[in-house]
C-alpha cells in the first residue's frame, strides 16, 4: 500500500510537471505583453455550445502544440542522426527528474483512510546532490544538439552553451554549500523544517550573498536572459536548435522551461522556506487540510520565482560573451568561495 | 531508501514515454513527410553550405572545461564536509554543556575542520590564481597583450 502511494505520487507529479510547461509559456507571453504594453495571445479559446470553457487566449499553448505536431520533421543529410535524435530526449528527461527530490509539501495525514502521504517524490539521501547531478546532465542536450546538426550556427551555440553552463555550475554549487553549512544537513525536508517557524529563519535573509549568487547562476544555467547567449537569436539564428523542426524543436523548448521549474523549486526550498509559511502553516499539523495548504503555499512561492525569471528576461539586455565569462569566473566564484569561508568561520567561532 | 531511487526512475520513465510517444508515435502519424533534397541541406543563411562544420574550434573552450573539471571535483568534496561541519560543532557544544571531559582534539574540532578544508581549498585557489594571472580567464585577449607575448 505504501509503495503504491509513493509510486502514485511520483506519476502524478511527473504528469503535473509536464502540464506546467504550457501554462508557463502562456504566462510568459502574457507577462511579456503586459510589460511591453501589448495584449498578448487573446484569440484561441474553447467554447462548447456557446458556453465558454476557456477564456480567450488561454488555449494558445495547446494550439501551438498541435501546430508543432503537424510540422514536418527534417533531419539534415549531413547530420549525425543518432545524436540528433538523442539530444531532444536529454533536454526533457533529466530536467524533469531534477524536480523529484524537492519536497513540495509536508507529510499529509489522511486520518479517515489511515494514510500518511509523503509529499515529496523521492526522499533520497543527500537529495540536493541528485538535483544538481540531474540538472547538469542537461548540458549534454545542448552540446549534442549543437554538434550533431553539422551546421555552423548550432555548433557555435552548442560550444557557448557548454562553456557557459559548466562555468556557472561551479558558482551554483559553491553558493549551495554555504547554505548547507548553516543548515548542517543535506536533507531538503529538514532544511524546510528549519525555516518553518520564523521569516528571519529563511536562508535568503541568513545568506543574502549566497542567494544572490545562486540566482545569477540559475539564470545562466537555464540559458535565460541576460545569459541566453547559446540561443542569441539575433546573432546565432537560434543557436543549438537552428536545425531542429517540429516536435523535436519543442522538446528543447520544454526542457528549458522544465529546467526553470526545477531550479525555482530548488530556490524556494533552500532559500524561501519551501512549503512553509511562518505563523500560518503549522509544520507537522495532523489536519486534513495541512497537505493541500502546504502544496498551495509551495506553488505560490514557485510562481513568484518564475514571475521573477520572466520579469528579468523582459527587462535586461543580453551580456556579451566575454562579460559573461568574466562575471562567472572572476566575480561569482571568488565571492562564493569567500562566502563559504566567512560562513564557516562564523559557525566555528 | 532504494524505493526513493525507484521514484527517480519512475520520473525518468514517465519523461521518456512522454517524449517518445509525442515525437516518435503521435507526431509521426500526424505530420507530413515530403522529403526533398534541398530541404535537408544545412542551413547557412540561404547560401550553399561551405564544407563541414566539424572543424577544430578555439582552445579556450577546452581550457574552461579543464578548470571546470578540477573545480567541480572540489565542490563535490565540499558537500559532505558542509553536511558534517555544523553537526560536529553542535555535538561538542552539547558535550561541553553536559560537563563531559573532552580530549584536546575534540575541544578544537571547530578549528580543525575549518583549517583542514581551508588548506584543501587554498591548494586549488593557487591553481585558480595561476590561471587568472596567466590570462586564461580573459576571454578576449587584446592585441597589445599578444604583442607582449611575442616579444617574450
Interface residues (C-beta under 8 A of the other chain):
Chain A: X3 X6 X7 X9 X10 X11 X13 X14 X15 X18 X69 X70 X71 X72 X73 X74 X75 X76 X77 X78 X88 X89 X92 X93 X96 X97 X99 X100 X101 X121 X122 X123 X124 X125 X126 X129 X130 X147 X149 X150 X151 X152 X153 X154 X155 X159 X162 X163 X166 X167 X169 X170 X173 X174 X177 X178 X180 X181 X182 X183 X184 X185 X186 X237 X242 X243 X246 X247 X248 X251 X321 X322 X325 X326 X329 X330 X333 X337 X340 X341 X344 X345 X347 X348 X349
Chain B: X1 X3 X4 X5 X6 X7 X8 X10 X11 X12 X14 X15 X16 X18 X19 X20 X22 X23 X26 X27 X28 X30 X31 X32 X33 X34 X39 X40 X41 X42 X43 X44 X45 X49 X52 X53 X54 X57 X60 X61 X64 X65 X67 X68 X71 X72 X75 X78 X79 X82 X83 X85 X86 X87 X89 X90 X110 X111 X113 X114 X117 X118 X121 X125 X128 X132 X137 X138 X139 X140
